[in-house]
Amino acid sequence: MQMLVAEDEVRMAQLLERVLTEEGHQIVVTHSGQEALQIGLTSPFDVILLDVMLPGLDGVTVARRLRQAKNQTPILMVTARDRPSDVIRGLDSGADDYLTKPFSVDILLARIRAVSRRGAIARPTFLEAGEIKLDPANHSSERAGEPLNLTPREYQLLELLMRNKGRTVSRNTIITSVWGAGTDITENTLEVFICNLRLKTGPKLIQTVRGFGYVLRDSE
């Protein structure tokens, strides 16, 4: 499964990432509420693990805004707050389950399995834009019927932009979604990847939004 882990405690975030990766899941980690909201809105996930005490926006606000945006990805809140009022507030915000710290790894994995069964997120079988077609199930891509020779990172980057066709995605959101939180990838490196993608997909498909990020539009 693909999971977003929003946890501001670095050691806890690293532990969650290691445990879930060892279970075979693909993990994106963020340490701020605002970034969690942006990534949650722009990238597809099977489950979101959301700490309540996040800087910027707290987890309750993030969950509520995701639901207001019609995002139905299952949310498991993970927090040290265990008062009944806190649990009620978290669940009322749109979370599917509430797990209090400290917890055992086995309980965490069981809760993840439980919430993932509650909401299979409908996703398109194929992603299409202009002459480009992606098959996420097989990680295959083509342009005008011919295979695209994409590196794994190029594929992830193109998939992210195609899932948000017509919507601008910030550079920071792209870097965190594709390379992960805490990466040393710079915006200049991202620009190199974008240039390479343009060579392979066509120069008009991916457009730069100056000072913010990129948007993918159907080519004319």
C-alpha positions as CSV (number, residue, x, y, z in Angstrom):
1,M,0.0,0.0,0.0
2,Q,1.0,3.6,-0.5
3,M,0.8,5.5,2.8
4,L,1.3,9.1,3.9
5,V,2.8,9.4,7.4
6,A,2.4,12.9,9.0
7,E,4.4,12.9,12.3
8,D,6.4,15.8,13.7
9,E,8.6,13.7,16.0
10,V,11.5,12.8,13.9
11,R,12.4,9.6,15.7
12,M,8.8,8.4,15.7
13,A,8.5,9.2,12.0
14,Q,11.7,7.3,11.3
15,L,10.4,4.3,13.3
16,L,7.1,4.3,11.4
17,E,8.8,4.6,8.1
18,R,11.1,1.7,8.9
19,V,8.4,-0.6,10.2
20,L,6.0,0.1,7.4
21,T,8.7,-0.2,4.7
22,E,9.7,-3.6,6.1
23,E,6.1,-4.6,5.7
24,G,6.4,-3.8,2.0
25,H,4.5,-0.5,2.0
26,Q,5.6,2.6,0.1
27,I,5.9,5.5,2.5
28,V,5.9,9.3,2.2
29,V,6.8,11.1,5.4
30,T,6.1,14.7,6.3
31,H,6.5,16.7,9.5
32,S,4.1,19.5,9.1
33,G,0.3,19.8,8.9
34,Q,0.2,22.2,5.9
35,E,2.5,19.9,3.9
36,A,0.4,16.8,4.9
37,L,-2.7,18.6,3.6
38,Q,-1.1,19.6,0.3
39,I,0.4,16.1,-0.3
40,G,-2.9,14.4,0.8
41,L,-4.8,16.5,-1.7
42,T,-2.4,16.0,-4.6
43,S,-1.1,12.4,-4.3
44,P,-3.1,9.1,-4.1
45,F,-2.7,7.1,-0.9
46,D,-4.3,3.9,0.5
47,V,-4.0,5.1,4.1
48,I,-3.0,8.3,5.9
49,L,-1.3,8.1,9.3
50,L,-1.9,11.5,10.9
51,D,-0.5,12.8,14.2
52,V,-2.8,15.3,16.0
53,M,0.0,17.6,17.2
54,L,1.5,18.8,14.0
55,P,3.0,22.3,13.4
56,G,1.2,24.6,11.1
57,L,-2.1,22.8,10.9
58,D,-3.0,20.2,13.6
59,G,-4.1,16.8,12.5
60,V,-7.8,17.4,13.3
61,T,-7.8,20.4,10.9
62,V,-5.9,18.4,8.2
63,A,-8.5,15.6,8.4
64,R,-11.4,18.0,8.3
65,R,-10.1,19.8,5.3
66,L,-9.3,16.6,3.4
67,R,-12.9,15.5,4.0
68,Q,-14.2,18.9,2.9
69,A,-12.3,18.4,-0.3
70,K,-14.1,15.1,-0.9
71,N,-10.9,13.1,-0.2
72,Q,-12.0,9.8,1.3
73,T,-8.6,8.2,1.9
74,P,-8.8,6.2,5.2
75,I,-7.2,8.1,8.0
76,L,-5.7,6.6,11.2
77,M,-4.9,9.2,13.8
78,V,-1.9,8.4,15.9
79,T,-1.4,10.6,19.0
80,A,-0.6,10.8,22.7
81,R,-3.9,12.5,23.5
82,D,-6.2,9.8,24.9
83,R,-9.0,11.8,26.6
84,P,-12.5,10.8,25.4
85,S,-13.1,14.3,24.2
86,D,-9.9,14.1,22.1
87,V,-10.9,10.8,20.6
88,I,-14.4,12.2,19.8
89,R,-13.0,15.3,18.2
90,G,-10.6,13.3,16.0
91,L,-13.3,10.9,14.8
92,D,-15.7,13.7,14.2
93,S,-13.2,15.5,12.0
94,G,-13.3,12.6,9.6
95,A,-10.7,10.1,10.9
96,D,-11.6,6.4,10.5
97,D,-9.8,5.3,13.7
98,Y,-7.8,6.7,16.6
99,L,-4.6,5.0,18.0
100,T,-3.0,6.4,21.2
101,K,0.7,6.3,22.0
102,P,2.5,4.3,23.2
103,F,1.3,1.3,21.0
104,S,2.7,-2.0,19.9
105,V,3.7,-2.4,16.2
106,D,1.3,-5.4,15.9
107,I,-1.6,-3.2,17.0
108,L,-0.6,-0.5,14.6
109,L,-0.4,-2.9,11.7
110,A,-3.7,-4.4,12.6
111,R,-5.4,-1.0,12.7
112,I,-3.9,-0.1,9.3
113,R,-5.3,-3.3,7.8
114,A,-8.7,-2.5,9.4
115,V,-9.0,1.1,8.1
116,S,-7.6,0.1,4.6
117,R,-10.5,-2.4,4.3
118,R,-13.1,0.3,5.0
119,G,-12.4,2.4,2.0
120,A,-11.1,1.3,-1.3
121,I,-10.3,4.5,-3.1
122,A,-11.6,4.5,-6.7
123,R,-8.8,5.4,-9.1
124,P,-8.8,5.5,-12.8
125,T,-7.4,2.4,-14.6
126,F,-5.3,4.6,-16.9
127,L,-4.1,8.1,-16.7
128,E,-4.1,10.1,-20.0
129,A,-3.0,13.5,-21.1
130,G,-2.4,14.4,-24.7
131,E,-0.5,11.5,-26.3
132,I,0.6,10.2,-23.0
133,K,-0.9,7.2,-21.3
134,L,0.1,5.7,-18.0
135,D,-1.0,2.3,-16.5
136,P,-0.4,2.7,-12.7
137,A,-1.2,-1.0,-12.1
138,N,1.7,-2.1,-14.3
139,H,3.9,1.0,-14.0
140,S,3.9,1.2,-17.8
141,S,3.8,4.4,-19.9
142,E,3.6,5.2,-23.6
143,R,3.4,8.2,-26.0
144,A,1.3,7.8,-29.1
145,G,1.3,4.1,-28.6
146,E,5.1,3.9,-28.2
147,P,6.7,2.9,-24.9
148,L,8.3,5.7,-22.9
149,N,11.7,4.9,-21.4
150,L,11.2,6.5,-18.0
151,T,13.4,6.1,-14.9
152,P,11.6,5.1,-11.7
153,R,11.8,8.7,-10.5
154,E,10.6,10.1,-13.8
155,Y,7.7,7.8,-13.7
156,Q,6.7,8.8,-10.1
157,L,7.0,12.5,-11.1
158,L,4.9,12.1,-14.2
159,E,2.3,10.0,-12.4
160,L,2.0,12.7,-9.7
161,L,1.5,15.5,-12.3
162,M,-1.0,13.4,-14.3
163,R,-3.1,12.6,-11.3
164,N,-3.3,16.3,-10.7
165,K,-3.9,17.3,-14.4
166,G,-4.9,20.9,-14.6
167,R,-3.9,21.7,-11.0
168,T,-0.7,23.3,-10.1
169,V,1.5,21.3,-7.7
170,S,4.2,23.1,-5.7
171,R,7.8,22.3,-6.0
172,N,8.0,21.4,-2.3
173,T,5.1,19.0,-2.6
174,I,6.6,17.3,-5.6
175,I,10.0,16.9,-3.9
176,T,8.4,15.5,-0.7
177,S,6.0,13.2,-2.6
178,V,8.6,11.8,-5.0
179,W,11.8,11.8,-2.9
180,G,10.5,11.9,0.7
181,A,10.8,14.3,3.6
182,G,14.3,15.4,4.6
183,T,15.7,14.8,1.2
184,D,18.7,16.8,-0.1
185,I,17.1,17.1,-3.5
186,T,17.1,20.8,-4.6
187,E,14.7,22.7,-6.9
188,N,17.5,22.8,-9.5
189,T,17.6,19.0,-9.5
190,L,13.8,18.9,-9.8
191,E,14.1,21.2,-12.8
192,V,16.5,18.8,-14.5
193,F,14.0,16.0,-14.0
194,I,11.2,18.2,-15.5
195,C,13.4,19.0,-18.5
196,N,14.1,15.3,-19.1
197,L,10.3,14.6,-18.9
198,R,9.6,17.4,-21.4
199,L,12.0,15.8,-23.8
200,K,10.2,12.5,-23.5
201,T,6.6,13.7,-23.3
202,G,6.6,16.8,-25.4
203,P,7.5,20.4,-24.5
204,K,3.9,21.7,-23.9
205,L,2.5,19.0,-21.6
206,I,4.3,20.2,-18.4
207,Q,4.1,23.9,-17.8
208,T,6.0,26.0,-15.2
209,V,4.0,28.2,-12.8
210,R,6.7,30.8,-12.0
211,G,7.5,31.1,-8.3
212,F,5.4,28.0,-7.3
213,G,5.6,24.8,-9.2
214,Y,4.3,22.9,-12.3
215,V,1.0,22.0,-13.9
216,L,0.3,19.3,-16.5
217,R,-2.2,20.1,-19.2
218,D,-3.4,18.3,-22.2
219,S,-1.3,19.3,-25.2
220,E,-3.0,21.2,-27.9
